[in-house]
Amino acid sequence: MEGPTLTMEDLLGLSKGNVLVFDFPVLRAIELSVNGSHKFTAQVVSTGRKRACLVEMVRPPGQGSTSELPAPGEGGAASA
């Protein structure tokens, strides 16, 4: 596995005010894996004064290819 990693235990242990710092270029896509299997492709985006992770592609279960997420308002999940 390449790049920075975060265990589920560490992820669940995060609390308000915690900061995750990864030595990873902001303009490079992020490959998110679960149990060593690539599941999502995301991009770091700016939301005003904060940063967020925008999921751009989801790998369907049991398939080798990725699919793009529907645009907001096109039947995708609701956003907050």
Beta strands, then each sheet from edge to edge (+ up, - down):
strand 1: 30-34
strand 2: 37-47
strand 3: 50-58
strand 4: 67-68
sheet 1: 1+ 2- 3+ 4-
end
